[in-house]
Amino acid sequence: EIVLTQSPGTLSLSPGERATLSCRASQSVSGDYLAWYQQKSGQAPRLLIYGASSRATAIPDRFSGTGSGTEFSLTISRLETEDFAVYYCQHYGDSLTFGGGTKVEIK
Amino acid sequence: QVQLVQSGSELKKPGASVKVSCEASGYIFSSYVMNWVRQAPGQGLEWMGWINTNTGNPTYARGFTGRFVFSLDTSAGTAYLQINSLKADDTAVYYCARDLGYSHGYAFDIWGQGTMVTVSS
């Protein structure tokens, strides 16, 4: 089973700064099946990115995804206050797995 | 609008059963697979499996076989998660989530609001 490792565990940044979140797979995977979600406290997750780099409906263009093989990343170009949340990567393969999450907190 | 509405919070004793519902609206229910995801308190997301809303055939992830049952009421556009022989570590929020399928990498675009199940004596 593929394991997704997200880093860092917590990212402390200020509004307006750039955030780069990493998702590493335990073996090479297809980016076609790599997604990113945002989850705010007490809310359900929200789809941000699918297919490693395609933004979901109504997702602002400050969110971007990239990567291939075992290394994927989510970048938030300029953090807005509403972006402080937990982010998860997800991969669909033989099974479906989520990474452990990265918390983006206000510095 | 497209949405999934789940049933309310549940408090159950160990050994009991619980059935969580997920009612879909705003789209053709049988056109999308339905997934179930667990989130224990303070923890990450854990995929439990999915159910084919055309055939009713369920697929359970490792660790979710035996006590967990996915079912449908297609006429009502509703999916169900039943958990039998509840244990304390089943305490979690349970989400249903619509699957976009192959064309979108099986990403989950619509989620229910979550149902908190608490197992305590």
Boltz contact constraints between the chains, C-beta under 6 A:
constraints:
  - contact:
      token1: [A, 32]
      token2: [B, 105]
      max_distance: 6.0
  - contact:
      token1: [A, 33]
      token2: [B, 105]
      max_distance: 6.0
  - contact:
      token1: [A, 35]
      token2: [B, 107]
      max_distance: 6.0
  - contact:
      token1: [A, 44]
      token2: [B, 95]
      max_distance: 6.0
  - contact:
      token1: [A, 44]
      token2: [B, 111]
      max_distance: 6.0
  - contact:
      token1: [A, 44]
      token2: [B, 113]
      max_distance: 6.0
  - contact:
      token1: [A, 44]
      token2: [B, 114]
      max_distance: 6.0
  - contact:
      token1: [A, 45]
      token2: [B, 111]
      max_distance: 6.0
  - contact:
      token1: [A, 47]
      token2: [B, 107]
      max_distance: 6.0
  - contact:
      token1: [A, 47]
      token2: [B, 109]
      max_distance: 6.0
  - contact:
      token1: [A, 50]
      token2: [B, 104]
      max_distance: 6.0
  - contact:
      token1: [A, 50]
      token2: [B, 105]
      max_distance: 6.0
  - contact:
      token1: [A, 50]
      token2: [B, 107]
      max_distance: 6.0
  - contact:
      token1: [A, 51]
      token2: [B, 105]
      max_distance: 6.0
  - contact:
      token1: [A, 88]
      token2: [B, 45]
      max_distance: 6.0
  - contact:
      token1: [A, 92]
      token2: [B, 106]
      max_distance: 6.0
  - contact:
      token1: [A, 96]
      token2: [B, 47]
      max_distance: 6.0
  - contact:
      token1: [A, 98]
      token2: [B, 45]
      max_distance: 6.0
  - contact:
      token1: [A, 100]
      token2: [B, 44]
      max_distance: 6.0
  - contact:
      token1: [A, 101]
      token2: [B, 44]
      max_distance: 6.0
